[in-house]
Amino acid sequence: MASQFVIEATDANFEQEVLKSDLPVLVDYWATWCAPCKAIAPAVEKLAEELQGQVKVVKLEASQNMNTARAQKVSNLPTFVVYAGGQEVKRKIGAGGGLQGLKDLVSAAQ
């Protein structure tokens, strides 16, 4: 369900897309059955579009990519994690705050 601005990550490409990225990365850990995940999805898309070239926005369907979700200690959905230089910089659990909440989260890595 990724758009032209959002990259879909999996267990197979997580390291390449996220940990080895030259740009800071916001990862949206979500699931198809998660209502709050679906509710905030348009804000994730908008953020990806607005910050194109500055921040990479990646979605990882946690229930289909459990190895990565477990390795990144994700136990609640949605969880948003900002990575820079392959390291976790900041984490936010839940869909509260909308687009501005995501922008505030990402600003930690810029």
Secondary structure, DSSP 8 states (H G I E B T S, - for coil): ---SSEEEE-TTTHIIIIIT-SS-EEEEEE-TT-HHHHHHHHHHHHHHHHTTTTSEEEEEETTT-HHHHHHTT--SSSEEEEEETTEEEEEEESSTTHHHHHHHHHGGG-
